[in-house]
Amino acid sequence: MKAYEHRVLIVGAGPVGLVAACCLSQAGIPVTIVETSRDLPRDLRASTFHPPTLDMLDRFGVTGTLVERGLVCPTWQFRDRQEGVIATFDLGVLAGETRHPYRLQCEQWKLSEELRKLIDADDQIEIRYGAKAVTVTQDEARVTLTIENMEDGSREDLSGQYLIACDGAHSVVRKALGISFDGLTIPEIFLSMSTTFRFDEAIGDLAPIAYLTDPTEWAVLLRTPSLWRVLLPTDPSQTDEEIKDPDVMERRLQALCPKDGRYDVVHATAYRVHQRVAATYVANRIFLAGDAAHLNNPLGGMGMNGGIHDAVNLCDKLVEVWNGRASLEITERYDRQRRKVAIETVQEQSLRNRKMMAENDPAARAAYHDELRRIVADHARHKAYLMRSSMIQSLRDLENVA
């Protein structure tokens, strides 16, 4: 075993783990990150940054670069596949509440890339690439993480004062601790397709982020700096090959927006979506954050953002503990605060979004559309709605959670 080290261990070098590492290092706390892959995945995962997340990332000086590399979206909208625009929300009404009154469409790997540049120049942060977590134990003074070298299978024990698990939905750390991860699995498969086709030039008044309600097949259209992403619900009885059959995808895209010639589908993925929250985010000196702690459907773009909020909330508290200004018990407040957000805000809102988009009762659909129109027409309600959907209000509400 390595000698006891005065540092924090982090499992996972995705956006959440990297944000946590940078938060701690800024406060003078040494960090070791364990990551299985050396290469930075450049796949099309999360791409939406909400205003408060951009505010948080200002502390690292990367927000401006992300804005340059991304697409600023001052509006987003609900549409109906038959009726067109139902309601367009203007994030400009949040001016004064945030330094960034807009959504930013920017692939998450660009954030990881910018944070890795900072980490590469930071002597306090070490990244152990090509190593996977095997198990973890702890005592009154430290945490011991057993890792396995991906090349030769050799094992090694690392030790630190605390450990943050940012190792995703299948978290080895969460499983090793025996923390339950209860919830549900969304019935339909989600099919995501990325294409070079300019939907904004083919569909009138289309915002760069659009949620399309429909009684038989809802859809989401998201514009990134280089592509448009299309999200569609899919029959779960189909195989992955059937779902991603080029002719099948072509028919579905043509039904959404008819065009001459075939669509150029650059990337496609089909995946199951889960709504789950860990029973606790805190186990003495070990903490869960991001997908290791909670999962939700992507309707609303809250997954990555919520994970970054976890990291900042937790690390600000750990800094107080590290410097002797608070006891370890303060981290229990992290558990109460962030689980409350996951359950009462993220989970409820993402499930509500899905239900509204797939509503097939004509009267209920009409009532929902009328309510959205009334919200947008009323400045106070418009702002309150955006405060919630942009995740600002949930952060404000945490101040009242003891």
Helices and strands as residue ranges (DSSP letters): E 8-11, H 15-26, E 31-34, E 48-49, H 51-57, G 58-60, H 63-69, E 71-73, E 75-80, E 84-90, G 91-94, E 103-105, H 108-120, E 125-128, E 131-138, E 143-149, E 155-160, E 162-165, H 172-177, E 181-185, E 189-195, H 199-202, E 209-213, E 219-223, E 228-234, H 240-243, H 246-256, E 265-271, E 274-278, E 282-283, E 286-288, G 290-292, E 294-295, H 303-322, G 328-330, H 331-341, I 342-347, H 348-358, H 362-377, H 379-389, H 392-397, G 398-400
